[in-house]
């Protein structure tokens, strides 16, 4: 019997492998990195809140970018920590700077996300609170 399926060329195989590696990295983050898990939970809560409060399309875009920014920063932080740990187990000032700056970047992104969340959800939640307490 002759197969009608075209063989997958080398570039397509490489592309598929790249996606497999990327999803493996995301899976690693989700399984092993506590802070990534926390950010996933908070992001999920923000998405649920967006559904309940019926945010606009533009707000969905802002929320998506904000959640993505925090998760990506956490991913970069984990990658930098792994590379630094691979390079040296000794306490080195440059290794500490790399880890601290990576962690600080996540903190900056998370703080910006909180500010965006306050601006986006704060007025709606305040109005809801006023309605429910009257």
Steps between C-alpha positions, in 0.01 A plus 500: 500500500632844408472776755339821381646703785791720399818450701580773749805695386795582722403864568150397608648238735730764650207738545293230671797412723537867596135510608545177698799652682308822570200311641740286706644821646155632586414164655819511707410847627143397586611180677804620691504877550286611792498867402392413144217295649398795719502732198290248306243491779487879528477530121213251497321699769548817294356324193199379701452851636517636147225260392279586799554875462466487120811697416536649153700358210777754558507408868528131404801587286659694785423221747643235266819697444535564872458135596736397220760756611504367857513134393775571246702691759468206738616268221805717428575512872491120525718463191758749630510327838554162331783632283669671794473180706648305209788746465599506865401356835727748678370822645614754246395865501415498128293184537310666784446815293361295210257318727397813688443704185294219345287473816469878517374506143223258592412723796481807274270315258281372783469848653403646161243221466351591837474867399333402171263272691408782738426738213310236304301329775501754783219729380278206403560321830435824691168551322409136565586545867281811522209320336530195727532701821205732441 
